Amino acid sequence: MLPYYLLTGASLAGGALPLQRPKYRWGYLLAMGLACWLLASFRYVTGFDYRFYESAFQSISASGLGGADWSEPGYLLLNWAVFLIGGDYRIFLLVFHFILTALVFVWIGRYSPSPWLSVFLFLTLQYFALSMNFLRQALAAAIVVWAYPFLKTRRFLPVCGLVLLAACFHRTALVMLPLCVLITLPPTKRHYGLAAFATAVSYFAMDPLIDLAVTFFPKYQHYLTEKYWQGNSFLYILMPLGCFLFTLPLLRQTIRDKSSPVLPNSVFYALLIQLFITRHFILERLSIYAAMFSLLALPTAAQAPCRLVSSKVRTGLLVAGALAYFLFAVSQGFHGVYPYHGIWERALAP
């Protein structure tokens, strides 16, 4: 666990730096990005899907583009490209995590009002852990977040292009096609009320709809008998609910100033989708794309005007809450990445 604690502590240390100056801002992000990249790349059997992706790389290397049984072309091509340059699975992880880390950290550097807080949330809210388990989906989400500037200006053509690119790594990214429209709508009572009503109807009608869907797509039938189809406790809703409540000052500011609603809306829709984890755990995956915008939304909300609680106090509460969630994730073994195992442990093994 020590590598995670050191990384989290280093992210907090950024709060003492003058990150409003570009050289400090990018220097901090470079240092933290390198640490995340190397830690993720040099893990060994850390993450539930570690062996799965290892066997996938070997299968693609042996079968080539034509013979590999893989539906996402982007991920297939990435594996094949690493193989062509003579790389093995370790090299693939180095390349993969470099791309993902660069996408996330440059995005934070460009758009976050508080880079150290965004990096801290990337670690504690389990997006870093996600990137060491759900490889394809983590990379898809890292591509989707770059739609942020286009969403703010409602330029849907480049948004659709980014979503389709992300879907080349994980098809669930296509959920963002309708969501990208919804999160750009003004956050009115009618908007939120209709969204909550549609969620409630879908929540209770979920199983009949799924049974109907698998009759048309029978290859997904096996999901209905796997452990990930079971529901989780409502305890898992506390984090997304807390994030939404924390962004209420930002929501009020958005309504008052008629500014871009993308950030508060994304947190709201992430909460609605994550409610389905109490019915079927696997459906939480659909929330990852909207939820990742919280890396900008929460720091922005911490700085939003609020007469009751100062920005510093709200930042402290956010840090404390995120740390509590991190410790909860550790206790539950989220994504199979706790504790951390590095390749040096394999080398030292008898």
Secondary structure, 3 states (H helix, E strand, C coil): CHHHHHHHHHHHHHHHCCCCCHHHHHHHHHHHHHHHHHHHHCECCCCCCHHHHHHHHHHHHHHHHHHCCCCCHHHHHHHHHHHHCCCCHHHHHHHHHHHHHHHHHHHHHHHCCCHHHHHHHHHHCCHHHHHCCCHHHHHHHHHHHHHHHHHHCCCHHHHHHHHHHHHCCCHHHHHHHHHHHHCCCCCCHHHHHHHHHHHHHHHHCHHHHHHHHHHHCHHHHHHHHCHHHCCCCHHHHHHHHHHHHHCHHHHHHHHHHCCCCHHHHHHHHHHHHHHHHHCCHHHHHHHHHHHCCHHHHHHHHHCCCCCCCCHHHHHHHHHHHHHHHHHHHHHHCHHHCCCCCEHHHHHHCC
